[in-house]
Amino acid sequence: MALFSWHGATSVALMGAALWLPPEPARISQAEDRLTGAEHAIAGQVRKIDHATKTVVIHTADGVDQTARLTEDTVVHGVTSAASAVDAWAKDALEGAWALLHYTGNGTHETAVAIDVLGGQRVKIAHGSVVTVDQAAGFIVIKTRAGAEDTFALARHVVVEAGRGVERGATATCRAIEKGAEVAISYSEQAGKKTAVVVKRS
Protein backbone atom coordinates (compact mmCIF):
# COMPACT_ATOMS: atom_id res chain seq x y z
CA MET A 1 0.00 0.00 0.00
CA ALA A 2 1.30 3.47 -0.85
CA LEU A 3 0.13 6.92 0.19
CA PHE A 4 0.16 9.92 -2.11
CA SER A 5 -0.65 13.52 -1.17
CA TRP A 6 -2.66 15.33 -3.84
CA HIS A 7 -4.42 18.70 -3.60
CA GLY A 8 -4.66 18.44 0.19
CA ALA A 9 -6.22 14.99 0.06
CA THR A 10 -4.69 11.55 0.50
CA SER A 11 -4.81 8.82 -2.11
CA VAL A 12 -4.28 5.21 -1.08
CA ALA A 13 -2.95 3.00 -3.86
CA LEU A 14 -4.08 -0.58 -3.31
CA MET A 15 -3.43 -3.26 -5.93
CA GLY A 16 -3.23 -0.65 -8.67
CA ALA A 17 -6.42 1.19 -7.72
CA ALA A 18 -6.64 4.55 -6.02
CA LEU A 19 -9.11 5.40 -3.29
CA TRP A 20 -9.69 9.07 -2.59
CA LEU A 21 -9.90 10.12 1.05
CA PRO A 22 -11.36 13.65 1.24
CA PRO A 23 -9.32 16.23 3.15
CA GLU A 24 -10.37 17.53 6.52
CA PRO A 25 -12.14 20.95 6.30
CA ALA A 26 -9.12 22.80 7.68
CA ARG A 27 -6.94 21.39 4.90
CA ILE A 28 -9.23 22.04 1.94
CA SER A 29 -7.11 23.08 -1.03
CA GLN A 30 -7.73 25.76 -3.60
CA ALA A 31 -9.11 23.16 -6.01
CA GLU A 32 -11.48 21.84 -3.34
CA ASP A 33 -12.53 25.36 -2.43
CA ARG A 34 -13.78 25.86 -5.99
CA LEU A 35 -16.66 23.51 -5.22
CA THR A 36 -18.29 26.34 -3.29
CA GLY A 37 -18.74 27.98 -6.73
CA ALA A 38 -20.78 25.02 -8.02
CA GLU A 39 -24.52 25.58 -8.16
CA HIS A 40 -25.66 21.95 -8.34
CA ALA A 41 -24.51 18.40 -7.58
CA ILE A 42 -25.69 15.00 -8.78
CA ALA A 43 -24.56 11.45 -8.14
CA GLY A 44 -24.49 8.64 -10.67
CA GLN A 45 -22.39 6.52 -13.00
CA VAL A 46 -20.12 8.11 -15.59
CA ARG A 47 -21.38 6.75 -18.90
CA LYS A 48 -19.15 8.71 -21.27
CA ILE A 49 -16.24 11.13 -21.41
CA ASP A 50 -16.11 12.64 -24.90
CA HIS A 51 -12.89 14.53 -25.54
CA ALA A 52 -14.03 15.57 -29.03
CA THR A 53 -17.08 17.44 -27.74
CA LYS A 54 -15.60 18.03 -24.26
CA THR A 55 -18.61 16.62 -22.43
CA VAL A 56 -19.37 14.13 -19.68
CA VAL A 57 -22.54 12.03 -19.46
CA ILE A 58 -23.70 10.92 -16.00
CA HIS A 59 -26.45 8.31 -15.58
CA THR A 60 -28.07 9.59 -12.40
CA ALA A 61 -29.53 7.57 -9.54
CA ASP A 62 -32.95 8.71 -10.81
CA GLY A 63 -32.27 6.91 -14.11
CA VAL A 64 -31.67 10.00 -16.27
CA ASP A 65 -28.65 10.70 -18.47
CA GLN A 66 -27.31 14.19 -17.78
CA THR A 67 -24.67 15.92 -19.90
CA ALA A 68 -22.30 18.68 -18.81
CA ARG A 69 -19.53 20.54 -20.61
CA LEU A 70 -15.92 19.92 -19.58
CA THR A 71 -13.24 22.61 -19.41
CA GLU A 72 -9.55 22.76 -18.57
CA ASP A 73 -10.67 23.79 -15.07
CA THR A 74 -12.88 20.73 -14.43
CA VAL A 75 -10.97 19.00 -11.63
CA VAL A 76 -11.08 15.29 -10.89
CA HIS A 77 -10.82 13.79 -7.38
CA GLY A 78 -10.39 10.13 -6.62
CA VAL A 79 -8.04 8.90 -9.34
CA THR A 80 -4.29 9.37 -9.61
CA SER A 81 -4.10 9.22 -13.41
CA ALA A 82 -6.08 12.40 -14.18
CA ALA A 83 -6.17 15.74 -12.38
CA SER A 84 -8.48 17.30 -14.98
CA ALA A 85 -11.43 15.79 -16.82
CA VAL A 86 -9.86 16.77 -20.16
CA ASP A 87 -6.60 14.92 -19.41
CA ALA A 88 -5.71 12.12 -21.83
CA TRP A 89 -6.23 9.43 -19.17
CA ALA A 90 -9.54 10.79 -17.86
CA LYS A 91 -11.69 8.69 -20.19
CA ASP A 92 -10.23 5.37 -19.02
CA ALA A 93 -10.20 6.47 -15.38
CA LEU A 94 -13.76 7.82 -15.23
CA GLU A 95 -16.00 5.85 -17.58
CA GLY A 96 -18.00 3.30 -15.61
CA ALA A 97 -17.13 4.87 -12.26
CA TRP A 98 -19.70 6.04 -9.72
CA ALA A 99 -19.14 9.71 -9.04
CA LEU A 100 -20.42 13.08 -7.87
CA LEU A 101 -20.71 15.76 -10.53
CA HIS A 102 -20.52 19.37 -9.36
CA TYR A 103 -21.69 21.82 -12.00
CA THR A 104 -23.06 25.26 -12.84
CA GLY A 105 -25.90 26.25 -15.13
CA ASN A 106 -29.16 24.57 -16.07
CA GLY A 107 -30.64 22.74 -19.02
CA THR A 108 -28.38 22.68 -22.09
CA HIS A 109 -25.78 25.01 -20.59
CA GLU A 110 -24.32 22.99 -17.74
CA THR A 111 -20.58 23.18 -17.04
CA ALA A 112 -18.75 20.68 -14.83
CA VAL A 113 -16.74 22.21 -11.98
CA ALA A 114 -15.50 18.94 -10.48
CA ILE A 115 -15.97 15.17 -10.60
CA ASP A 116 -15.49 13.20 -7.36
CA VAL A 117 -15.00 9.47 -7.95
CA LEU A 118 -16.71 7.29 -5.32
CA GLY A 119 -14.82 4.10 -6.10
CA GLY A 120 -17.07 1.04 -6.25
CA GLN A 121 -19.90 2.63 -4.29
CA ARG A 122 -23.08 2.13 -6.30
CA VAL A 123 -25.44 5.05 -5.72
CA LYS A 124 -29.18 4.81 -5.06
CA ILE A 125 -31.74 7.51 -4.30
CA ALA A 126 -34.49 8.05 -1.72
CA HIS A 127 -37.14 10.76 -1.55
CA GLY A 128 -39.01 11.98 1.51
CA SER A 129 -39.51 14.59 4.20
CA VAL A 130 -36.96 15.21 6.94
CA VAL A 131 -37.84 13.89 10.40
CA THR A 132 -34.50 14.55 12.14
CA VAL A 133 -31.09 16.00 11.29
CA ASP A 134 -28.51 15.26 13.97
CA GLN A 135 -25.20 17.04 13.45
CA ALA A 136 -23.55 15.64 16.58
CA ALA A 137 -24.36 12.02 15.69
CA GLY A 138 -23.96 12.63 11.96
CA PHE A 139 -27.19 11.27 10.54
CA ILE A 140 -30.44 12.30 8.88
CA VAL A 141 -33.82 10.56 9.13
CA ILE A 142 -36.52 10.94 6.50
CA LYS A 143 -40.07 9.70 6.13
CA THR A 144 -40.17 8.13 2.67
CA ARG A 145 -42.99 8.35 0.19
CA ALA A 146 -43.97 4.84 1.26
CA GLY A 147 -44.49 6.13 4.81
CA ALA A 148 -41.52 4.39 6.44
CA GLU A 149 -38.67 6.14 8.27
CA ASP A 150 -35.20 5.67 6.83
CA THR A 151 -31.88 6.65 8.45
CA PHE A 152 -28.77 7.78 6.57
CA ALA A 153 -25.32 8.42 7.99
CA LEU A 154 -23.77 11.64 6.67
CA ALA A 155 -20.53 10.91 4.84
CA ARG A 156 -17.59 13.15 5.75
CA HIS A 157 -17.65 14.46 2.19
CA VAL A 158 -21.47 14.69 1.95
CA VAL A 159 -22.67 17.42 -0.40
CA VAL A 160 -25.78 19.49 0.21
CA GLU A 161 -27.73 21.55 -2.32
CA ALA A 162 -30.45 23.69 -0.80
CA GLY A 163 -30.85 26.60 -3.20
CA ARG A 164 -27.70 28.47 -2.13
CA GLY A 165 -25.17 26.63 -4.23
CA VAL A 166 -23.28 23.50 -3.23
CA GLU A 167 -21.65 23.02 0.18
CA ARG A 168 -19.74 20.09 1.65
CA GLY A 169 -19.88 18.45 5.07
CA ALA A 170 -22.31 17.37 7.79
CA THR A 171 -22.30 20.81 9.40
CA ALA A 172 -23.39 22.49 6.16
CA THR A 173 -26.03 19.81 5.61
CA CYS A 174 -27.53 20.23 9.07
CA ARG A 175 -27.51 24.01 8.69
CA ALA A 176 -29.21 23.96 5.28
CA ILE A 177 -31.81 21.22 5.79
CA GLU A 178 -34.48 21.59 8.47
CA LYS A 179 -37.15 19.27 9.83
CA GLY A 180 -40.05 18.92 7.41
CA ALA A 181 -38.04 19.78 4.30
CA GLU A 182 -38.65 17.65 1.21
CA VAL A 183 -35.36 16.12 0.07
CA ALA A 184 -33.80 13.68 -2.36
CA ILE A 185 -30.89 11.74 -0.85
CA SER A 186 -28.34 9.99 -3.06
CA TYR A 187 -26.66 7.29 -0.98
CA SER A 188 -24.44 4.24 -1.00
CA GLU A 189 -25.18 1.11 1.03
CA GLN A 190 -22.81 -1.36 2.62
CA ALA A 191 -23.66 -4.11 5.12
CA GLY A 192 -27.12 -2.61 5.55
CA LYS A 193 -25.79 0.86 6.44
CA LYS A 194 -26.93 3.70 4.19
CA THR A 195 -24.57 6.65 3.79
CA ALA A 196 -25.74 9.92 2.20
CA VAL A 197 -23.40 11.43 -0.39
CA VAL A 198 -25.77 14.11 -1.74
CA VAL A 199 -28.69 15.72 0.08
CA LYS A 200 -30.75 17.91 -2.21
CA ARG A 201 -33.80 19.96 -1.29
CA SER A 202 -36.62 18.92 -3.63
ABEGO torsion letter per residue (X at the ends): XBBBBBGGBBBBBBGGBBBBBBBBAAABBAAAAAAAABABBBBEBBABBBAAAGBBBBBBAAGBBBBBBBBAABBBBGBAABABAABAAAAAAABGBBBBBBBBEBEABBBBABBBBAEABBBBBBBEBBABBBAAAGBBBBBBAAGBBBBBBBBAABBBBAGAEBBBEAAAAAAABBBGBBBBBBBBBBGGBBBBABBBBX
